[in-house]
Amino acid sequence: MLSPSYFFTGSIPAVAGFRRNCPQIPTIRIVSLSSSKYVNDTNEHYFCRKSVNYWDKFYKRHKNKFFKNRHYLEKDWGNYFSVTDEDVNAKVLLEVGCGAGNSIFPLIAAYPKLFVHACDFSPQAVTLVKSHSNFSEAQINVFLCDVANDDLTEKVLPSSVDVVTLIFMLSAVPPNKMLSVVQNLKEVLKPNGHILLRDYAVGDSAQVKLEKKNQMISDNFYFRGDGTCSFYFSEDFLSSLFIRAGFNIVDINTYCRQMENRFHNISVQRRWIRAIFSKP
Ligand SMILES: C[S@@+](CC[C@H](N)C(=O)[O-])C[C@H]1O[C@@H](n2cnc3c(N)ncnc32)[C@H](O)[C@@H]1O
């Protein structure tokens, strides 16, 4: 069992247990499978074409047991969800790629006035959210949507959302579709609205493992054993993506944590990126 063993302090005191200035990342060998048996005439990789099927299988198999509830969202970004005396209306949140609801249920418990739109392209995920004991139609509008291909404004009013959360979601999208996703989100955000993102960072131990197993699709993008895909972000890549879509960068940092497996006597490094972007 992996357990966190080292706690680092960085220059962001609010994020105890993580550090910003991560050491040199391991060298990643760049081998693309783009000419392999997985690619069809349209040059689209098999696991990208089948992404929705594999995520749906994932939720059929794991139900809501795979991810833990993400209570750190309130700690890290509480001010984006809470209402002040000056706010006339409750805050409106859109959680994209909501999965089984591990981000939204802790948030509605902590902020009872929050209104949440939540979407996922997996029908199983949407069913899991609707069947959660804390689900309330008055507070949560959950719907099926492939944000890389469907127009979000058909489900959510344009310029009506205060905050969008992307929690380990954008990494599941093929890199050539990420810009369309971000542009889609921009349409539903209010001016001065924010996107809060937490996701995998380049050099994470899971990336090193996938690399060794030769499961690369393209630079920093891989398929896992269960058929789902994952991208590993650098700050440069993520910043450029959001700047191209017309966002401002409020904050962007990489965090790492050394995890030790005493039984196997190995130590691995987990890396995450956390960022805030604002719509002008
Ligand atoms: C790692 S899970 C994160 C779940 C959730 N955000 C959480 O905090 O637990 C990634 C989610 O993104 C969803 N997803 C991937 N691509 C998507 C797309 N194009 N449109 C909508 N949802 C997508 C998957 O079905 C999956 O539920």
The ligand as an SDF file (V2000), in Angstrom:
LIG
                    3D

 27 29  0  0  0  0  0  0  0  0999 V2000
  -10.9300   11.0100  -13.7680 C   0  0  0  0  0  0  0  0  0  0  0  0
  -12.6410   11.2270  -14.0280 S   0  0  0  0  0  0  0  0  0  0  0  0
  -12.9310   12.6070  -12.9780 C   0  0  0  0  0  0  0  0  0  0  0  0
  -14.2910   12.5890  -12.3320 C   0  0  0  0  0  0  0  0  0  0  0  0
  -14.6730   13.7710  -11.4550 C   0  0  0  0  0  0  0  0  0  0  0  0
  -14.3160   15.0550  -12.0210 N   0  0  0  0  0  0  0  0  0  0  0  0
  -14.1310   13.6730  -10.0490 C   0  0  0  0  0  0  0  0  0  0  0  0
  -13.7320   14.6870   -9.4910 O   0  0  0  0  0  0  0  0  0  0  0  0
  -14.1200   12.5790   -9.4710 O   0  0  0  0  0  0  0  0  0  0  0  0
  -12.7210   11.9500  -15.6660 C   0  0  0  0  0  0  0  0  0  0  0  0
  -14.1450   12.0650  -16.1600 C   0  0  0  0  0  0  0  0  0  0  0  0
  -14.2030   12.7880  -17.3770 O   0  0  0  0  0  0  0  0  0  0  0  0
  -15.2360   12.2310  -18.1860 C   0  0  0  0  0  0  0  0  0  0  0  0
  -14.9820   12.6400  -19.5820 N   0  0  0  0  0  0  0  0  0  0  0  0
  -13.9080   12.3400  -20.3500 C   0  0  0  0  0  0  0  0  0  0  0  0
  -14.0340   12.9070  -21.5680 N   0  0  0  0  0  0  0  0  0  0  0  0
  -15.1950   13.5800  -21.5750 C   0  0  0  0  0  0  0  0  0  0  0  0
  -15.8800   14.3700  -22.5450 C   0  0  0  0  0  0  0  0  0  0  0  0
  -15.3680   14.5540  -23.7800 N   0  0  0  0  0  0  0  0  0  0  0  0
  -17.0550   14.9530  -22.2070 N   0  0  0  0  0  0  0  0  0  0  0  0
  -17.5820   14.7590  -20.9620 C   0  0  0  0  0  0  0  0  0  0  0  0
  -16.9980   14.0110  -20.0110 N   0  0  0  0  0  0  0  0  0  0  0  0
  -15.8170   13.4280  -20.3040 C   0  0  0  0  0  0  0  0  0  0  0  0
  -15.1260   10.7230  -17.9270 C   0  0  0  0  0  0  0  0  0  0  0  0
  -16.3100   10.0050  -18.2490 O   0  0  0  0  0  0  0  0  0  0  0  0
  -14.8230   10.7150  -16.4360 C   0  0  0  0  0  0  0  0  0  0  0  0
  -15.9990   10.6620  -15.6690 O   0  0  0  0  0  0  0  0  0  0  0  0
  1  2  1  0
  2  3  1  0
  2 10  1  0
  3  4  1  0
  4  5  1  0
  5  6  1  0
  5  7  1  0
  7  8  2  0
  7  9  1  0
 10 11  1  0
 11 12  1  0
 11 26  1  0
 12 13  1  0
 13 14  1  0
 13 24  1  0
 14 15  1  0
 14 23  1  0
 15 16  2  0
 16 17  1  0
 17 18  1  0
 17 23  2  0
 18 19  1  0
 18 20  2  0
 20 21  1  0
 21 22  2  0
 22 23  1  0
 24 25  1  0
 24 26  1  0
 26 27  1  0
M  CHG  2   2   1   9  -1
M  END
$$$$
